[in-house]
Amino acid sequence: MTFGSLLRQCRQTAGLSLRQLAAQVGYDHSYLSQVERGQRPGSTDLARLCDQVLGTDGRLSATFERRPARVRPEPLEAAWRGLVGSVDADPGQLFGDIGSVPPAALLPSLVRQLAGADQAEAAELSILIAETLTRLDDRCTAGRWWWAARAAADSAGCGATARAREVISGLAERRPLPELLELAEEAVALDRQGYLPRAARALVLAELGRREEARRALQELIGVELAPTYQMHWVEGRLCTLLGYGVAGCVLLQRARELCPERWIGERARLDLCLAECLAVAGEVAAGLAMALRVLVELPDEWRDTLVYDAADRVLSVVQAEPGATELRRLMAGVWAAGRAGGEGRGSVR
């Protein structure tokens, strides 16, 4: 019996609906439905939580561990060719609890999903694959997937989102800022009222040192009336850090951390490192350095990727004159060695 079919059987035996189980384990009910039907693989975390809620004494976890091996990353080329050959898509959405899966493990699952995706899913999946490849520092392949993602998203009418997400990913990758600004301007031209395109453009302006433009952009973003998300607070907190508004940035980044799910280990590590940088900018240099050291010491190897390295490198640029900076530099070298996945590489740590 597959993991999905066993999960359905155990849920029904317990007398729970999909929505009831989803509420208790903290996953979306539509994602659970896809797992039960075999359209999504599930995860170790999901199996463990369901065992606890359904009282199945580890049966679900054991079945998940015995599942057939997932598709390996080798089909990336075939999947990319399939995507660029059919780019007529509708706006997509996030697929499952992807933040709880390390990037190296996530990539095969995304490729597998793309093989059977409809046009709406293909655009989002292509963006997710490009973002994941960037995190794994496979720059050449990521660049091809970003091209495919833009093509798919343009056909779907969500080209602004694809470009904005590429800009934000490119900032962590340290792509040339003029190139990213041009991409951000394209995103804004496609959707002048959208939050994400304007946020991406503001981040690039701040990185370029165009403070007054970035400051006005920050004021506009803060005035947008949307339900708060951790990504929104991260953008605004990051802008405050770049502009030197340390106290305000710390407040916003702390809010972002509160909204980010605890099981999203990589995102929370990056948020903590952004907060560490902001603390240092606000004058709390020792506290920021201590937080950065703690994050890198505690972070499991499978979560050490480009985004984490970039955030840690930014902390180092602020605290490098401090006595503990040597230890931070040593830990960063370990982070990069553990997290690299065959890309071009970034070079040595400063």
C-alpha positions in Angstrom: 0.0 0.0 0.0 1.3 3.4 -0.9 1.8 6.2 1.6 -1.1 8.2 0.2 -3.6 5.4 0.2 -2.6 4.4 3.8 -3.0 8.0 4.9 -6.5 8.1 3.5 -7.4 4.8 5.1 -6.1 5.9 8.5 -7.8 9.3 8.3 -11.2 7.7 7.4 -10.8 5.1 10.2 -10.2 8.0 12.6 -13.4 9.7 11.4 -11.7 12.9 10.3 -12.3 14.9 7.1 -9.4 16.2 5.1 -10.0 19.7 6.5 -10.1 18.5 10.1 -6.8 16.6 9.6 -5.2 19.5 7.8 -6.1 21.9 10.7 -4.5 19.5 13.2 -1.2 18.9 11.3 -0.8 22.4 9.9 -1.0 21.6 6.2 -3.4 22.8 3.5 -6.3 20.4 2.9 -5.8 20.5 -0.8 -2.2 19.4 -0.4 -3.3 16.5 1.8 -5.8 15.5 -0.9 -3.1 15.5 -3.5 -0.9 13.3 -1.3 -3.7 10.8 -0.7 -4.3 10.6 -4.5 -0.6 10.1 -5.2 -0.2 13.4 -6.9 2.2 14.7 -4.3 4.9 12.7 -2.5 4.3 14.0 1.1 7.2 14.4 3.5 8.7 12.9 6.6 7.3 15.8 8.7 3.8 15.2 7.4 4.0 11.4 8.1 5.2 12.1 11.6 2.5 14.6 12.4 -0.2 12.3 10.9 1.0 9.4 13.0 0.6 11.6 16.1 -2.8 12.9 15.3 -4.2 9.6 13.9 -2.6 7.4 16.6 -1.1 5.1 14.0 2.0 4.2 16.0 4.6 5.1 13.4 2.9 3.1 10.5 2.7 6.2 8.2 6.3 7.2 8.9 7.5 3.7 8.2 5.5 3.5 4.9 6.8 6.9 3.8 10.4 5.8 4.4 9.8 2.7 2.2 8.3 4.6 -0.7 9.9 4.3 -4.1 12.8 6.6 -4.8 11.8 10.0 -6.2 12.8 11.2 -9.6 16.4 12.3 -9.6 17.5 15.7 -10.9 18.8 14.2 -14.2 15.4 14.8 -16.0 15.9 18.6 -15.7 16.9 18.9 -19.4 13.9 17.0 -20.7 11.6 18.9 -18.3 13.0 22.2 -19.4 12.5 21.3 -23.1 8.9 20.3 -22.4 8.2 23.6 -20.6 9.6 25.9 -23.3 7.8 23.9 -25.9 4.4 24.7 -24.3 4.4 28.0 -22.4 0.7 28.9 -22.7 0.0 29.1 -18.9 -2.4 30.6 -16.3 -1.1 32.1 -13.1 0.1 29.3 -10.8 0.3 28.9 -7.0 2.6 27.4 -4.5 2.7 23.6 -4.4 2.4 22.1 -0.9 4.6 22.9 2.1 7.7 23.5 0.0 9.4 25.5 2.7 9.8 22.5 4.9 11.8 20.6 2.3 15.6 21.2 1.8 16.4 22.4 -1.7 18.4 19.4 -2.8 15.4 17.1 -1.9 12.9 19.6 -3.2 14.3 19.7 -6.8 13.5 16.1 -7.8 9.9 16.5 -6.5 9.4 19.7 -8.5 10.6 18.1 -11.7 8.3 15.2 -11.1 5.3 17.4 -10.6 6.1 19.4 -13.8 5.9 16.2 -15.9 2.1 16.0 -15.1 1.4 19.6 -14.6 -1.3 21.5 -16.4 -0.5 24.9 -17.9 -1.4 26.9 -14.8 0.9 24.8 -12.7 3.8 24.9 -15.2 4.5 28.6 -14.8 4.7 28.4 -11.0 6.7 25.2 -11.0 9.3 26.7 -13.5 9.8 29.6 -11.1 10.2 27.3 -8.2 12.7 25.2 -10.0 14.7 28.3 -11.0 14.7 29.5 -7.4 15.7 26.1 -6.1 18.6 25.8 -8.6 19.7 29.3 -7.6 19.7 28.2 -3.9 21.8 25.2 -4.9 24.3 27.6 -6.8 23.7 25.9 -10.2 23.9 29.2 -11.9 24.0 28.1 -15.5 21.0 25.8 -15.3 19.1 28.3 -13.1 19.6 31.0 -15.8 18.0 28.7 -18.4 15.1 28.0 -16.1 14.6 31.7 -15.4 14.3 32.2 -19.1 11.7 29.5 -19.3 9.9 30.8 -16.3 9.5 34.3 -17.8 8.2 32.8 -21.1 5.7 30.6 -19.3 4.6 33.5 -17.0 4.3 36.0 -19.9 1.9 33.6 -21.6 0.0 33.3 -18.3 -0.3 37.0 -17.7 1.9 36.9 -14.6 5.2 37.9 -16.1 5.7 40.7 -13.5 5.7 38.1 -10.7 8.3 35.9 -12.4 10.6 38.9 -13.0 10.2 40.2 -9.5 11.0 36.8 -8.0 14.0 36.5 -10.3 15.3 39.9 -9.1 15.0 38.9 -5.5 16.7 35.6 -6.1 19.4 37.4 -8.2 20.2 39.8 -5.3 21.2 36.8 -3.1 23.1 35.4 -6.1 24.9 38.7 -6.4 24.1 39.2 -10.1 25.0 42.6 -11.5 22.8 45.3 -10.1 22.2 47.2 -13.4 21.0 43.9 -14.9 18.6 43.3 -12.0 17.3 46.9 -12.1 16.4 46.5 -15.8 14.5 43.3 -14.9 12.8 45.0 -12.0 11.8 47.9 -14.3 10.2 45.4 -16.7 8.3 43.9 -13.8 6.9 47.2 -12.7 6.0 48.1 -16.3 4.0 44.9 -16.5 2.2 45.5 -13.1 2.5 49.1 -11.8 0.3 48.4 -8.8 1.6 45.0 -7.8 3.5 44.8 -4.4 6.1 42.3 -5.4 7.4 44.1 -8.6 7.7 47.4 -6.7 9.4 45.6 -3.7 11.9 44.0 -6.0 12.7 47.4 -7.7 13.1 49.1 -4.2 15.5 46.5 -3.1 17.7 47.0 -6.1 17.6 50.8 -5.7 18.7 50.4 -2.1 21.6 48.1 -3.1 22.6 50.6 -5.7 22.8 53.3 -3.1 20.0 55.4 -4.6 18.7 56.2 -1.1 16.1 58.8 -1.8 14.3 56.7 -4.5 14.5 53.6 -2.2 13.2 55.6 0.7 10.2 56.8 -1.3 9.6 53.3 -2.5 9.7 52.0 1.1 7.0 54.5 2.2 4.8 53.4 -0.7 5.2 49.7 0.2 4.4 50.3 3.8 1.2 52.2 2.8 -0.1 49.2 0.7 -3.2 47.7 2.3 -2.6 43.9 2.1 -2.9 41.1 4.6 0.6 41.0 6.2 2.9 38.1 5.3 6.4 37.3 6.4 7.7 38.0 2.9 6.2 41.5 3.1 7.8 42.2 6.5 11.1 40.7 5.3 11.2 43.1 2.2 10.4 46.1 4.3 12.8 45.1 7.1 15.5 44.5 4.5 15.0 47.9 3.0 15.2 49.5 6.4 18.5 47.7 7.0 19.9 48.9 3.7 18.8 52.4 4.4 20.3 52.4 7.9 17.0 52.4 9.8 18.1 49.7 12.2 15.5 49.9 14.9 12.5 49.9 12.4 14.2 47.1 10.5 14.6 44.9 13.6 10.9 45.4 14.4 9.8 44.4 10.9 12.1 41.4 10.7 11.0 40.2 14.0 7.4 40.3 12.7 8.5 38.4 9.7 10.0 35.7 11.9 6.8 35.4 13.9 4.8 34.8 10.7 7.2 32.3 9.1 6.3 28.7 9.9 8.7 27.0 12.3 9.2 24.0 10.1 10.5 26.3 7.3 14.1 25.9 8.6 15.9 27.5 5.8 13.7 30.6 5.6 13.9 31.1 9.4 17.7 30.8 9.3 17.8 33.5 6.6 15.4 35.7 8.6 17.6 35.3 11.7 20.7 36.3 9.7 18.9 39.3 8.3 17.9 40.3 11.8 21.5 39.8 12.9 22.7 42.2 10.2 20.0 44.7 11.2 21.0 44.5 14.9 24.5 45.3 13.9 23.3 48.2 11.8 21.3 49.5 14.8 24.5 49.5 16.9 23.9 46.1 18.7 27.0 44.6 17.0 27.8 42.0 19.6 24.2 40.8 19.7 24.0 40.6 15.9 27.3 38.6 15.7 26.2 36.2 18.4 22.9 35.6 16.6 24.7 34.9 13.3 27.1 32.5 15.0 24.3 30.6 16.7 22.4 30.3 13.4 25.3 28.8 11.5 26.3 26.5 14.3 22.8 25.1 14.7 21.7 24.9 11.0 21.7 21.4 9.5 23.8 20.9 6.4 20.9 20.2 4.1 19.7 23.8 4.6 23.0 25.5 3.9 22.4 27.2 0.5 23.1 30.3 -1.5 20.4 32.4 0.4 21.9 31.5 3.8 25.4 32.1 2.6 24.4 35.5 1.2 22.7 36.6 4.4 25.6 35.5 6.5 28.0 37.3 4.2 26.1 40.5 4.7 26.4 40.1 8.4 30.1 39.7 8.1 30.4 42.9 6.0 29.0 44.8 9.0 30.8 43.0 11.9 34.1 42.2 10.2 36.1 44.5 12.6 34.8 42.6 15.6 36.8 39.9 17.4 34.2 37.2 16.7 34.3 37.9 13.0 37.1 35.3 12.5 34.8 32.6 13.8 31.9 33.8 11.7 34.2 33.6 8.6 35.3 30.1 9.5 31.7 29.0 9.9 30.7 30.5 6.6 33.4 28.5 4.8 31.8 25.4 6.3 28.3 26.6 5.2 29.4 27.1 1.7 31.3 23.8 1.5 28.3 21.9 2.9 25.6 23.7 0.8 27.2 23.8 -2.6 25.7 21.6 -5.3 27.9 21.7 -8.4 27.4 25.3 -9.5 29.9 27.8 -10.7 30.5 28.8 -7.1 30.9 32.2 -5.5 34.6 32.1 -4.7 36.3 32.6 -1.3 34.7 34.2 1.7 35.9 37.8 2.3 
